[in-house]
């Protein structure tokens, strides 16, 4: 999953039970729906920071959340 059209990103490291390994501050996926689900279920370390899904070719932010949303 090194290449993809959708980037899940945050200013802080992210953790998710849906990923097999820690992904640091970004993760690339090919599937839009999967990227949104993974971002929605992910958390930042420390908690409370924003997580976004960006469509890489256009730079459009498709989804964003902060802890507690």
C-alpha positions in Angstrom: 0.0 0.0 0.0 2.8 2.4 -0.8 1.1 4.0 -3.8 -2.5 5.2 -3.9 -4.8 8.0 -4.8 -5.9 8.7 -1.2 -3.6 9.8 1.6 -4.6 9.6 5.3 -2.6 12.2 7.1 -2.1 13.9 10.4 0.4 16.2 12.1 0.9 13.5 14.8 1.4 9.8 14.5 -1.7 7.8 13.9 -2.8 4.3 15.2 -5.6 2.1 13.9 -6.8 -1.4 14.7 -7.7 -1.6 11.0 -4.0 -1.5 9.9 -1.5 -4.3 10.5 1.2 -1.9 11.5 1.7 1.7 12.7 1.6 4.1 9.8 3.3 7.2 11.2 1.9 10.5 10.0 0.5 9.3 6.7 -0.8 6.3 4.8 -1.6 5.8 1.1 -4.6 3.7 -0.1 -6.3 3.1 -3.5 -9.9 2.9 -2.3 -11.7 6.1 -1.2 -14.3 4.4 1.0 -11.6 2.3 2.8 -9.5 5.4 3.3 -12.4 7.2 5.0 -13.3 4.3 7.2 -9.6 3.8 8.3 -9.3 7.5 9.0 -12.6 7.5 11.0 -11.5 4.6 13.1 -7.9 5.9 13.6 -6.6 8.0 16.5 -3.6 10.3 16.9 -0.9 10.1 19.5 -1.3 12.3 21.5 -5.1 12.2 21.1 -7.1 15.1 19.8 -5.3 16.0 16.6 -6.9 16.2 13.2 -6.9 13.3 10.7 -7.6 14.0 7.1 -8.2 12.0 3.9 -6.8 13.8 0.8 -7.4 12.9 -2.8 -3.8 13.1 -4.0 -4.3 14.0 -7.7 -6.4 17.1 -6.8 -5.4 17.9 -3.2 -9.1 18.0 -2.2 -9.7 17.1 1.5 -12.5 14.5 1.4 -12.8 13.8 5.1 -11.5 15.3 8.3 -12.0 14.6 12.0 -10.6 15.5 15.4 -10.7 13.4 18.4 -14.2 13.4 20.0 -16.0 14.1 16.7 
